[in-house]
Amino acid sequence: MFRNKVNLVLLALVILTTALAGCGRKGFIRVNGEKVSKDEFIQRLERIPVQTQEGNKLAGQYVVEQIIAEQLIAQLAKKNNVEPTDAQIETKIKALRAENGGDLPQMLAAQGMTEDDLKTKIRSEQALINILSKGVDIPDADVKKAYNEALAAKNSPFKRSAQVKLSVIVAKTKAKVDKAYKLLTNGTEFSAVAMQYSEAPDAKSSQGQLNWLSKDEKRIPQIIRDIAFGLQKESYSKPFLVAGTWVIVKADATRPAKVTKYEDVKDIIKEQLAVRKGAQNSTFREDLRKFTKEADISVNADRYKGIPAYIKKQAASSLPLPGQGEPKATAITKTK
C-alpha cells in the first residue's frame, strides 16, 4: 500500500510545494553565495518523468490529474452520502499498526510520510471503496469462509513466522572486521561502526540496518539465520564467515510467530468482498463520467490549463479517468 514509488514521488512534490512556500528570497539552496530558488527546484521536480497506467508523464501533470480525480471521487462519495468516516480511517490505521508491530512511524518516516499524509491517502481510497460497496450485503458466513481459505493458503497473509530485525557489518578482510569488532566491544554504537567499516553497498545511509528477517527466509544463508535467531535483543555476534565474507550481525528487535485472529480482520475482509461484489454490478464508472462532464474544473497555471479539458474528454469518450484504471478490491496485505 505504501511502497509505490510513483506515489511517493508525487506525494513529496505536493508536500514540498507547500512546505517550501517560505523559502522565497533567501534562496532554497546556496552554493558559495549563489542562490537557487524554490521555484527552480519545484519546476525541476515537476518535470521528473514517472511511469503511470497511461504511460510516461511528467510528475507535475500527473499530480494535477490525480488531485482532480481524487476530488471528483470524494465529491461523488459526498453526493451519494457515503463519505469516509473518521472511524473507518482509524480502523485502517489500527490494522497497519498491528501489521507492522509498532513500527508504523518508522516505516512512514522511511517513505517520507507522516501519519497525517497516510490518513489523507486512506481517506481518498476509502471514498472509492464506500461508493463501490454501497448497499452491498455480505453474509458473515462468507467472511468467515474467505478468512479460513486465506489462512489455509501456502503463503497466508494471516500467518507470520518468528522474526528478528537485524543490523549488519560486512567486511572483505579479517583485519577490517576485527577492527570493527574491537570498537563494538569497547562500547561504540553498532550503527556508527557500520557506517565507518561496513562494506555493504548502503551501509552509510542505512547505518547497517536491515529489515525484518523470518526464520524460514530461504534467500538468506542458513548460518546467518541460525546466528541471528540465537541472539538476545540488542546483542551482537562475533565475526563469522559467509561465502568468503566476514559478517557481524546484531539483533535490534525480535517478534514471535503470529496468526492474525479472525476478529481482527473480519471488517476489512467484509469490506473487500463488498467491493468485489459491488464492482461487478456498479454504475460507478458511468456515474463518475457524468459527474466529471458536469464538473466545474479549472487549473490556475498556464502549464496545466489544458488538463481539465483532457479529463472531460476522457470522461466523454468513456475512457477511465486519468490515474484511476478499473476499480479493484483493496488487497489483503500480508502480515510482515
N, C-alpha and C positions, 0 to 999 in steps of 0.2 A: 504493500500500500504506500510505503514512504520511500521506496528505492528507485523510483522513476527519475532518471537523471534529467530528462527534459523538464519535468515538473519542478525539480529543484532549481534549475537554471531560471525558469520563468518566475518562480516564487522569489528568488533572490533579486531578480530585476524589479519586481513590484515593490519589495521591501526597501531596496536601496534607493529607488526613485523617491520614496517618501522620506527615508531616514537621512538622506543627504541634502535635504532642502535647505539646511542652514550653512552649508559649506561655502557657498557664494564667493565673495570677493577674496577671501583668504586663500582660495585655491584648495582643491581637494587633495592634490599631490604637489609636493615641492621637491625639486631636484636642483641643488646648488642655486637656489633662489628663483629658478624657473618654475612658474606655476602651470598646473594642468587643472582646468576647471571641472566641476562635477558634470557640466553639460557635455563636455567631450567624453568623459567616462561613460555617461549614460548612452550617448549616441553610439559608442563602440559596442556597448553591451547589447543595445537594440539590434545591432547588425550581426550578432552571433547566429550562425545557421543552426537550426535544430531540426531533427527528423520527426515528422508528425504522421498521422494517419493519412493525410492528404499529400504527403511528400515533404521535401525540404522547404522550410520557410525561415524568414528572419525572425529572431526571437521577439522583437518588438511587435511585429504584425501578429504573431501567434498569441502573444499575451493579450493584445486588444481583442482578438477574436474570442479567446477563452473567457475574458471578463464579460463580454457581451452575452455569450452563450450561458454562462453561469447566472447572470442577472435575469435573463429571459426565463430560465428554468425555475429560479427562485420565485419570480413573479407569477409564473404559471401555477406553482405549488400554492402560493397565497390565494390566487383566484379560485383554486379548487378546494380551499380550506384544509390543506394538508401541509402547512408549513412545518419544518423541522422544529421539534421541541427541545428545550434545554435537557430534559430527561433523556431523550434519545441520544444527544451528543455525549452526555455524561456516561451513558451505558457503553458507548463505543470506547471512550477514554478509559473507563474502568477495565474493559476487556483487554485493551492494549497494555495497560499497566501490568495486569496479571500475566499476560503473554510474555512480557519482557522481563519478568522477575524483578520489577522495581527499577529497571534500567531505562525507563522511558525518557527521562530528562537527558540522560547521556546520549541516547540514540538520536533524539531530536537535535541536540547540540551538534552532533557529528554531521547532520544533514542541513545545518544552518537554519533550523526551525525553532520556534518557541511553541509552547503549548497553545497559545492563542492562535498561532498560524495553523496548528493542527486542527483546532476546533473549527476554524474557518473552512478548511478543506473538507472536514467531515460534514459540516452543515451543508455545503454545496452538494456533496454526494447524496446526503440524506434527502434533500429536496427531490431529486430524481427517483430515489427509492420509494418515497412516500407517494409520488404520482403513480408509479407503476403498480404499487401494491394496494392502492386504494380500493376498498370494497372486496378484497380477496380474502377468503377464509381458508385457513389451513388447519385441519384437524390435528389435535395433539398426537394422535397415533402415527400420523405421517411424519411429524417432527421427530418422534422417538425412533421410528424406523430409519430415518436419514442419519440420526446420530449413531445408531448401532452399526449401520453399514460403514460409516466413516471410521468408527472405532475399530472395526474388524479389518479395514484395509491395510495393505502391506506397509505403506508409508502414512500411517494415520495422522491426521492433523491434530488429533487429541491425545497423542502419546509423545512423551519426551523422555529420552533416556537420561541417565545421570550425566552431568556436565561440569566442566571446570573452565574458568576463564583464565587464560594464560597471558603472561608476558614472556618474552624470549630474547636471549642474546645469542647471536650466531657469529662464529669466528672460523676463519680458514686454518689458523695455526694454533697449536697448543700454547705457544708463548703468549699470544694475544688473549686467549680465553683465560689463561692463568692470571694475567694482569687484571682482567675484568672480575674474576672470582675473588681475588685478593681485595679489591676495592669493596666488593659486597660484604666480605667478612669483616672489613674494617668499619662497616656501617653506612657506606654510601648508598643512596637510594637506587633501587634497581633501574628506574626509568632514566636516571642520569647516566648510569653506566652503559645502558643500552644505547643511548644517544651518542655516547663517545666511542664505544668499542664494537657495537654490533655491526656486522656487515650485511644484514638483511636489507633489501632494497629501500624500504620505507622506514628504517629504524629511527631516523631523526624526527620525522613528522609524527610517527605513531608512538614514540618513546618505548618501542618494543612491545606494545600491547597488541594482542590478537583477540579474535572473537571467542565465543564460547565453543568449546571442543566437547563433542559427545564421545562416550567410551566406545561406541560402535562405529566411529568415523573411519572407514576403511582407507580413505585417501591419506591419512596421517600414519607414519610408520608406527608399528606396534610398540617399539621401545619408548617413543615419546608418550604414547597413551598410558603405558604402564607406569612410567615415572611420574607423569602429571597427576594421575589419579591416586598415586601413593603419597602425595604431598598434603600437608595440612595447609589451611588457608593462610596466606601471607608468607609462606615458606618457599625456599627455592632449592634447586638440586645442585649437586656437584656437576662439574663439566662432564659431558659424555659424548661419545662419537656416534654420529648418524650418517652413514654413507660417506665417510671421509670428512665430515664437517663437525666441528665442535659446537655443542649446544648447552646452554643453561636455561632451564625453564623455571618460572615462578607461578604458583597458584594464587591469583588475585582474589578469586571467589569460587565458591562451589554451589551447585544446585542438585538436589536429589532428583531421581526419576519421578515423573509426574504423569498422571492420567487426568485430563480435564473432565470434570463432572458434567453430567447432562444438565443439571440445574444452572450451571454457569454459562452455558451456551445455547440453551433452548430458544431464547428470544431471538438471538442472532440467526439461528438455523431457520426458525419460523419466518423471519423476515426474508431470508434468501429464497426460501421456497415460494413465498408470496410474490417476490419479484419475478422469479422464473415463470410462474403461472400467469401473472399479470401481463408480462411482456408478450405472451403468446396471443392474447386477445385484446391488448391495449390499443386505444385510439391515441396514445401519447404522441406518436410521430406526426399524425395528422393535426392534432391539437396544437403542437408546437409550431408546425409550419404556418397554420392560420394565425397564431398568436404573434409569430415573428413578422409575417407580412403586414400585420396591422400595427406593429410596434413603432413608436417614435424613437429612432436611434440616431445619434449624431456623435461624432468624434471631433473635438476641438484641436486638431493638429493636422496640418496640411498633408503630412506623410501618410496619415491613416484615414483621411476623409472618405476614401473610396470603400472602406471596409463595410459600413452599413449597407450600401447598395449591393455589395458582393454577397453579404449574408442573406439579404432579402431575395436576391436572385437564386441562391441555393435553395431557399425555402420554396420559392415559386416553382422551381423545376423538380421538386420532390426529392432533392438530394439531402443527405444528412447535414445538419448544422455543423459548421467547421469545428473540429475538435471533439465531436460527440460520438460519432460512429453509431453502431447499433447498441441499444441498451442491453446490458448484461447484469446478471445477479452478482452481488458482491461476493468475492471469493472468500472461502473459509481459510484464514491464514494459518499455516502450520505453526504449531507451538514451537518456539525456539528453545 
